[in-house]
Amino acid sequence: MRRDDFFLQPDPPKGALDDDPFGFASSLAPVFHTDLVEELRHGPIPGADDLEAAMAFARVVHDELLAYGTNGQNQLDNEDAALALKALRSVLRRLGIPLELPFRDFETFHSYWIKQGMKGSWNDRREYLTGVFDPIHARLDRMEENRLEHQLARPISPQPATGWPDVDAEIEELRRHFDAARTPQDYRGVGTDCVGVLEALSRTVYDPAKHLRPGEEIPPPANTKQRIGRYVEDALPGSDNKEIRGLAVKAIEAAQMAKHRTTPTRRDAGIAADAVILLANILRRLEEPPAGREHLG
């Protein structure tokens, strides 16, 4: 996300462009996107995780407080500022970053700097805000660097997704939760997400008409080892494919391990998540013609 995502360009009044040959009406001041900010306050924004949103929005709030405290060129009004501070506290809290400020909007910020002897100095107010926000910006930057260094596996296929909607939705949730996970409880949740991916795969690939043996009852989707195992067994029969069939079983066991460990680590969760993501892409590749006419790449 970018700073501009939190502002909307207003439409000019009806008919204004007809009487505006120089385009002044099209350069109206952007309007604070309060609906988006309210959404951020209550949870992650679709299409952007909390870290990405926090990095951009922390800059918005810092810039607006700085403008209000120095040259008066802030774009937000007092009500907007109150909402912005609430939303920033919420998104930072979800990332484990505290933000405690002795004011709640522009007006109380003004009262605060007077009480603190900063009334006659733009520089004092600038340095105060730098002391508050620079550690936050730096911590968010470190979190982004850590994410880039510890991302979950990406398939070798050039396609961004498997093309199986339910599976892709579960994988995206898995990636989002892994990025935000910080505690053993979070990592157990990642294990639960891994199982969610497996169950979506189970529902997608298992076809009773093809995979049910005489005398068997249809296994429930939660029986992922049997359903996925049967799909792989039928797609890759023979002793030459024994190792790949075993890989599916091990991926399922790794996911269950992360879910049921008492104190799983980020490494435990990452291994399980990598395993099920790669398994999903292996199963998808089994849909390709054996002769090699590639479907996914």
N, C-alpha and C positions, 0 to 999 in steps of 0.2 A: 504494500500500500504506500501511497504518497500523501504528503500534506494536503494536496489539492482534493483528494478524495473526500475530505471532511467539509468541503464547501461546494455549494451548488451555484451554477451560473444562472441567474434569474432570466426569465423570458422578458423581452421588452414589452411595454404596453401595446395593445392592439393598435395597429396603424402607425406606430412610432417610426418604424423603419422607412415608411413611405415619405415621411417628412424629415428624414435624417440622412442626407446624402453622404455625410462624413463618418457615419457609423458610430456616433456617440452613444446611441441607445444600446448598442451591442456590447459596450464596455461597462455595463452596470457592475457595481461592487458585488462580489460573490456573497452568498448567504450561507450561514452556518447550517450544516446538514444535521439538524437535531434528531431526525428519525434514525439516522445511522448511528449517531452517538448514543442515543437511548438503547439501541440494539447492542452496541458494544458494552454498555453498562451492565446489561443483563446476561450477556454470554458472548461467545465467539461470533464474529461476523461471517456469514457464508462466503466461502471463497477466499478467506484470509484467516490465518490462525492468530491467537492472542499475541504471540511474540511480534509478528509482522505488524499487527495493528498498533501495539504498544509503542514500537519504535517510531512510527509515524506520528501517533497522537501525542506522545510525550513532547515532541518537537512543537506541535501545534500549541499545546498549553504553555510551554516555556516561552515561545515567541509572543503569545498573546499577553501573558503576564508582563513580559519585558516591555512590550509596546505600551501597555497601559501605565506601567511604572516609569516610563521615560518620555517618549515623544507623543504619547496619546494617539497613536495611529493603529490602535487595536481594532480588529474587525468584529469581535464579539461584544455584546452588551453584557450587563451585569447578570441577567438571567442565564444567558448562554454560558458565561464563565462558571456559574454555579453548577450547571449540568456537566460542563467539561471536566471540572475537578472531581465530581462524583464518578464520572465514567473512567477517568484516569486511575483513580484509587481502586476501582473495581477490577479493571484489567490487570493492573500491576499486582493486586492481591492474588489473582488467579495464577500469576507467574511466581508468587512467593516473594514479591518485592514490596516492602512497606512504604507508604507515603503518608506521613503525618505533617500537616501544615497548620499553622496557627490562624488560618483564615479560610473562608469558604466561598468567596466570590471577590469581585473587584473592590467592592465597597469596604469589605472587612480587610482586604489586603491594604487598602489605603489607610485605614485606621491603624493597622499593625505597623506600617512603616513610620507613621508619625510617632507612635509610642516608642519605637526603637531608635529614634533620632535620625531617621533617614529622610526627613522631610525636604531638606534643601539639596539633596545630592542624587542625581540620576545614577552616578557611578556606584554609590553605596547600594542602591536598589538592584543594580545590575549584578554586582558581586554577590549580593545575598541570593539572588535567583540562580546564579552560577553554582554556588555552594549547594543549593538544594537539588538542582537538576543534573549537573554534570555527573555525579556518581550514578544516577539512574540511567543516563544515556550510556555510560561506560559499562554498566552491568548488563544492559540489554544488548550492547555490542558483543560482549563476551559470550552471552547466551547464544547469539546468532553464530559466532565463530565455533562454539562448541557443537552446535547443531550441524554445521557444515562438515565438521570433522567426524561426527558420529551419526550420520544419516542411516536410515534403513536401506536395505539393498534395493537396487533398481534392476529390472530385468534387462537382458541384453537386447530384447526385441525393441525396434524403434517405436513401436506403438506405446502410447502412454498408459494404456489400460488393457485388460483382458477382453473387453467387449461383453462380458457377462455382467449386467447391471447390478444384480444383488451382490456379487462378489466384489466388484469394483467399489461399491458403496461401503462395504465392510472394511476393505483395505484402506480407503481414505480415512475412515474413523480410526482405524488402527494407527495410521501414521500420525494423525492429529493428536491422539492420546499419548503416543510415545514421545512426541516432541515436548509435550507439556508435563510428562511424568517426572516426579522428583522424589517420591517416597516409596517404601516397600508396598504400601497400599496401592499407590498409583501403578506400580509394576505388576502387581497381581491383576489390576484392572486391564493392563495390556495383555496379560495372559488370557483373560476372559475375551478380549477382542480377537485374539488369535483363534480361539475356539469358535467365535462368531464367523470368522473367515472360513474355517473348515466346514462349519455347518452350511454356510451358503454354497460352498463347493459341493458338499454332499447333495444338497437339493438340486444343484445345477447339472452335475455330471451323471448322477445315478438314474438310470432308466430301467424300471422293472421289466419292461418288455425285452430288454437286451441282457440285463445283468442278473436277474433272478433265476436261481437254479431250481429244478424240480424239487418239490417238497419243502422249499424254503418259504418263510413269511417275509413280507417286505420289511426290512429293518427301518427304524425311525431315523430321521435326519441326524439326530444326535449321535447315532452309531456311525461316526465318521470313518473310523478305521475299516469297518466292513464295507461301507458303501463306496468310499474312495478307493479302497483296496481292490474291490471287484472291478471298478472302472479301469484301473491301471492294469490289472491282471488280464482283462479282455483286450485292452489296447496294446499291451506289450507282453504277449505270451512267450513262453520258451525260456530256456536256461540262459540265453544270451542277455536277457533283460532282467535277470534276477536282482541285480544291484539297484536298478531304477525303481523296481517295485518295493524294495526295502527302503529306499529313500522316502517314499510316501509315508510308510509306517513310522519312520524315525521323526519326520516332520510333525506328525500328529502327536507323537509322544512328547516332543519338545514343547509344544504348545500347552499340553496338559501339565507338564512339569512347572512351567512358569505360573500357571493359574493356581496351582495347589501348594507351592512353596510358601512357608511361613514368612520368610523375609527375602523375597527375590530382589536381586540387584538390577541395575540398568543393563548390565551385560547379559544377565539371564533373560530379561525381557527382550533385549535386542536380538539375541540368538533365536528365540522362539518366533519373533516377528519376522526376521529375515527368512526363517525356514518356511513359514506358511506363505509368505509373499512369493518366494521362489517356487514353492509347490504349486501355487495357483497358476503361475506362468508355465510351468512344466505341463500341467494338465491341459492348459489351453493349447499348448504346442502339439499335444497328442491329437488335436482336431485336424492338424495339417495332413495332407495326403502323404503317405509314406514315400512316394517318389521324389518328394522334395519341392513341389510347387508350393511356395511359402504363402501362408495365410497372414501371419503376423510379421514376418520379416526374418 
